[in-house]
Amino acid sequence: MLKTDEKGDILWDKIFGGTDEEIGSFVQQTPDGGYICVGYTGKKYSPTDLWLIRTDSNGDTVWTKTIGGSIDEKGYCVKNTSGGGYIITGSKQPVGGGNPDVWLIKIDIDLSPIDTESQIFVHNYQLNQNYPNPFNPCTTIEFNLPKSEFTTLKVYNILGKEVSSIVSKKLNQGNHTYQFEGKNLASGIYYYQLVAGDFRQVKKMILLR
């Protein structure tokens, strides 16, 4: 796992694993600024297991988890979910060949050993910076609600004109994640605004073609 700045210069790099075969397929930033990576691990000539690696913002391991059995199981993509856990796509395939099947897995709330309580219970309103940013054409927007509220999340252009209403409904307490797609919009600066009860916050994002 390697992190760079906006110029591509390396900020840090980490190696995970040992003598077995270990492959990382996908990595995503988590709401607390850390990262989660999915891939697979296995010994030579043995079934592979799906492998999750959770790190802090510096790339240091918070926890790892393998999921598997007697067949080849691999993970290809992982995403944060609104409940605070993760959704994973991968494959299951008989050892030695055969057609693979799509594998969809939902993992519960991230019960890491670091401040577990704060990851389960949300105490403050928070609108996070979208990622990636700049983006083309899709980006992820996350926010926290300390209680159930009627919530709107809207996107405006630089002139203040609404260009998208991502959500407009009552949401439960917790972490919420939404995808915004700007394929029909021109390159430029846009603003997304979260309104929940008396809470209101705006952040800037950049669409680059």
C-alpha positions in Angstrom: 0.0 0.0 0.0 1.5 3.3 -1.1 0.3 6.9 -0.5 1.4 9.9 -2.5 0.8 13.6 -2.5 -1.0 15.4 -5.3 2.3 15.5 -7.3 2.9 11.8 -7.0 5.7 12.0 -4.5 5.6 9.1 -1.9 4.4 10.0 1.6 4.6 6.5 2.9 4.5 2.9 1.8 3.7 -0.3 3.7 4.1 -4.0 3.0 1.6 -6.5 4.4 2.0 -10.3 4.5 4.7 -12.9 4.8 5.7 -16.1 3.0 2.2 -16.8 1.4 0.8 -15.3 -1.7 -0.9 -12.0 -0.9 -2.7 -9.7 -3.4 -4.4 -6.4 -2.8 -7.2 -5.6 -5.2 -8.8 -2.4 -4.0 -8.3 0.3 -1.3 -10.7 3.0 0.0 -10.4 5.7 2.6 -12.5 5.3 5.7 -14.5 8.1 7.4 -11.9 8.5 10.1 -9.1 9.1 7.6 -7.7 5.5 7.6 -7.9 3.0 4.8 -9.4 -0.4 4.1 -7.9 -2.8 1.5 -9.4 -6.0 0.2 -7.7 -8.8 -1.7 -6.8 -12.4 -1.0 -4.1 -14.6 0.6 -3.2 -18.2 0.4 -0.4 -20.7 0.4 0.9 -22.2 -2.9 -1.3 -24.9 -4.3 -3.9 -24.2 -1.5 -7.3 -22.4 -1.5 -7.1 -18.6 -1.2 -9.1 -16.7 1.4 -10.5 -13.2 1.0 -8.3 -10.8 3.0 -9.3 -7.4 4.6 -6.7 -5.0 6.0 -7.8 -2.0 8.0 -5.1 0.7 8.7 -5.0 4.1 10.3 -4.1 7.3 8.4 -0.4 6.5 8.5 -0.9 3.0 7.0 -0.3 1.2 10.2 -2.4 -1.9 10.8 -5.5 -1.6 13.0 -6.8 -5.1 12.2 -6.8 -7.8 9.5 -9.5 -10.4 8.7 -9.6 -13.4 6.5 -12.8 -15.0 5.2 -12.8 -18.3 3.5 -13.1 -22.1 3.5 -12.1 -25.0 1.3 -12.5 -23.2 -2.1 -10.8 -20.2 -3.7 -12.3 -17.0 -2.3 -11.1 -13.6 -3.4 -12.1 -10.0 -2.8 -12.0 -7.4 -5.5 -13.8 -4.3 -4.2 -14.8 -2.9 -0.8 -17.0 0.1 0.0 -18.2 1.8 3.2 -21.9 1.5 3.9 -24.4 3.8 5.6 -24.5 1.6 8.7 -20.8 1.9 9.4 -19.8 -1.5 8.0 -18.6 -2.6 4.6 -19.9 -4.2 1.4 -17.5 -6.4 -0.5 -17.6 -8.0 -3.9 -15.5 -11.0 -4.8 -15.6 -14.5 -6.2 -15.8 -18.1 -5.1 -14.3 -20.8 -7.3 -13.6 -24.5 -6.9 -9.9 -25.3 -6.4 -8.3 -26.5 -9.6 -10.7 -24.9 -12.0 -14.4 -24.5 -12.7 -16.5 -21.4 -13.3 -16.3 -18.8 -10.5 -19.4 -17.3 -8.9 -20.0 -13.7 -7.8 -19.6 -13.3 -4.0 -21.3 -10.4 -2.2 -20.5 -10.0 1.5 -21.8 -7.5 4.1 -19.6 -6.8 7.1 -21.0 -5.3 10.3 -19.7 -2.2 12.0 -16.0 -1.8 12.1 -15.2 -3.1 15.6 -11.6 -2.1 15.6 -9.6 -2.0 18.8 -9.2 1.8 18.4 -12.0 3.8 20.0 -14.7 1.2 19.2 -17.5 3.1 20.9 -17.1 6.2 18.8 -17.3 4.1 15.6 -20.6 2.7 16.7 -22.3 5.8 18.1 -22.2 9.1 16.3 -22.3 12.1 18.7 -21.9 15.1 16.3 -23.0 16.3 12.9 -20.2 16.0 10.4 -20.0 16.5 6.7 -16.8 15.0 5.3 -14.8 16.1 2.3 -15.7 14.1 -0.8 -13.3 11.6 -2.2 -11.7 11.5 -4.6 -11.4 15.2 -5.1 -10.9 16.3 -7.9 -13.1 13.6 -9.4 -14.3 12.4 -12.8 -17.1 11.5 -13.1 -18.0 10.0 -9.7 -17.2 10.8 -6.1 -18.3 9.7 -2.6 -19.9 12.0 0.0 -20.2 10.9 3.6 -21.8 12.5 6.6 -22.7 11.7 10.2 -26.0 12.3 12.0 -26.2 12.2 15.8 -30.0 11.6 15.6 -32.8 10.9 13.2 -33.5 14.0 11.0 -35.1 15.1 7.8 -32.0 15.6 5.7 -31.2 17.1 2.4 -27.9 16.8 0.5 -27.8 19.0 -2.6 -25.1 20.0 -5.2 -24.8 23.6 -6.5 -22.7 25.1 -9.3 -20.5 28.2 -8.7 -23.5 30.5 -9.5 -25.5 28.9 -6.7 -27.9 27.0 -9.0 -29.0 23.6 -7.8 -27.7 20.9 -10.2 -28.5 17.8 -8.2 -30.5 16.6 -5.2 -28.8 13.6 -3.8 -31.0 12.9 -0.8 -34.2 14.5 0.6 -35.8 12.4 3.3 -35.7 11.4 6.9 -32.5 9.5 7.8 -31.6 7.5 10.8 -28.8 8.3 13.2 -25.3 7.2 12.0 -22.9 7.4 9.2 -24.3 7.8 5.6 -22.6 7.4 2.3 -23.8 8.5 -1.1 -22.3 8.5 -4.6 -22.5 11.6 -6.8 -22.1 11.3 -10.5 -21.2 14.4 -12.6 -21.1 12.8 -16.1 -23.6 15.4 -17.4 -21.9 18.4 -15.8 -19.2 20.6 -17.1 -15.7 20.7 -15.5 -15.5 23.2 -12.7 -16.1 24.0 -9.0 -19.2 22.7 -7.3 -20.6 23.0 -3.8 -22.5 20.3 -1.8 -24.6 21.3 1.1 -25.9 19.2 4.0 -29.0 20.4 5.9 -30.3 18.3 8.8 -32.5 20.0 11.4 -30.7 23.2 12.4 -27.4 21.9 11.1 -26.1 23.3 7.8 -22.7 22.9 6.2 -21.2 23.4 2.7 -18.0 22.0 1.2 -16.4 22.5 -2.2 -15.5 19.8 -4.8 -13.9 20.0 -8.2 -15.0 18.1 -11.3 -12.1 17.6 -13.9 -12.7 16.2 -17.3 
